[in-house]
């Protein structure tokens, strides 16, 4: 089997497959296209040896994920909200404990008044 086209840029014909075997810097049916670094990691389009990354990818070879700032902001807000709720719960528990202690002191006569007081004139 022979290649249906001439292999360019130093590419050789792979007679077993009938296709051009391109060098590392070229690609395409006849090795006419300039290859991109790491073939854009599959996260973009290679045009003229330059990667044009998909929406969520960046970098020379599209290997770096773009941070999702919306999700980051949501996580931060949820953490702050969770902290506020936790403080509210701690305060509510503390308040109930203090009410229980004061109620126990009043029921045991420990109200600080010293018991009944006679204020009549003698």
C-alpha angles and dihedrals in degrees: 000000000000132000115270090222138031113271111235135201095032095310118146131215115254098213093193092059100026091231136110117264103215128204119248094269097052137054142172135081093302100020091254096127122083111240123233126230109280089346088281088290087269089287099106149010123280112221120170093340093308124109117229101197127220118248099275098041136074141171135080090292099026091248098127120082115227109238113250098230091185091061092043091053091048092052092048092049092048091050092051092045090047090052092051091049091048091052089050091052092048090050092049092051092046090050092051091049092050092048090050091051094048091047090051091050092050093047091050093051093254094124092124095246095104094236125281116353126206109217098171121125114250 
